[in-house]
Amino acid sequence: MPNTFKTVTVDVAPASSGSPQTIYTTPSSTTTVVIGLFLCNVHTSQVTASVSLVSDTSGGGRAATNTTSFLAKDIPLATGQTKNALIGGKQILETTDAISVDCSVADKISVSMSIMEIT
């Protein structure tokens, strides 16, 4: 099972406030470890940002099918500020799981995510 480190970047997101933008989806036959996820405010005033894990995986000992959950909600970001949305932890993604971001203002969050794909 090879491990591949990758960086996923999005210059500005989301295209529309209130409509989360998918920045990464785990490929088939792959497990992904999200090592870090940084959000940077590129707007001229404060914004809030949210990060979601979009999952519909089931089985493997789970009592119910996974659903979308917030990894971070309404993180305040001052002008030019960068924050790690996964402070103190890593996140495991299964095949078809996705990470999406939203912002209180369209196209004002720059995203950088470090991952390891296990295939």
N, C-alpha and C positions, 0 to 999 in steps of 0.2 A: 504494500500500500504506500505509494509515493506521496510525499508531502510537498506542496508547492506554495511558497509565500507570494502574495500578490498585494498590490495597492489598487484601490478603487477610488477614483476622484470624480467629482462633479463640480464644475466651476461655479454655477449658481443654481439653486433649487428653492422651492418647487416652481413650476411654471405658473401655478395659480394657488394663492393662499387658500387653505382649507381643502385642497386636493393633494394629499401626500404623493410624493414622487418616489417610485421604486429606484433605488440606487444599486441594488445587487440582488440577484436571485441565484440560489444554489443550483448548480447543474445536476443532471441525473447521475446516479451512481457516485455521489459526492457528499461528504460531510464537510462543513466549513466551520472553522473557529474564527470568530471575530476577535481580534487582538486589541484593536483600538478604533475609536470612531470619533473624529474631531469635527466640530462645527465652528465655522468662523462667520461672524456678522460682517458683511461687506456693504451694509447700508449706512446712511448718514445719521441714523438714530437707533435707539434700542429696539430690538425685536425679541420675540420668543420663538423657540424651536422645539419640535417634538420628534422623537424617533420611535418607530414601531417595528415589531417583529410580526410579519404576516405569515401565518402558518396554518396549514390544513392537514398536517400529517396526523396519522392515527396508528394504532397498534403498538407493538413493542412494550406491552405492559401498561399502557395508558388506559384509564377508564373511559375517556371521551376523546373526541377529535380536537386537536389544538385549534385555537382561534387567534385573531389578531390581538396583540397586547402591546402596551407602551413599555419601552425600555427607559424612556425619559419623556416627561411631559412638561411643556411650557417652560423650558429652560430660558431664563432671561440672559440675553447677550447684549452688552453695551456695544457702542460703535467700535468696530475693529477688534472686538474680543473673540478669543477662541477658547472653547471648552471641550474637554473629553466627555462624551456622553456616556461612556461605560466605566466610570471611575470605580476602581477596585475589583473589576471582574472581567471575565471574557464571556462571550455568548456562543453557544453551539447552534448551528443551523443544519437542518436535515434537507434532503433533496426537496426541491420546490419552495423551501422557506425563503422569505425575502426580507430585506431591510428597506424601510421607506422613511423619508423625512418630510416634515411640513414646517412652515414658517408663517408667522403672523403677517408677513409682507412677501409678495411674490418675488422670486429671483434674488433673494438677499442673503441666502445661506450658502457658503462654500463648504463642501464636504470632502473629507479624506478618511478612508477606512483601510486599515491593515488587516489582512486575512491570511489564513492558512487553509488551503483546500486539501483534503485527504481523499484520494481516489483509490 
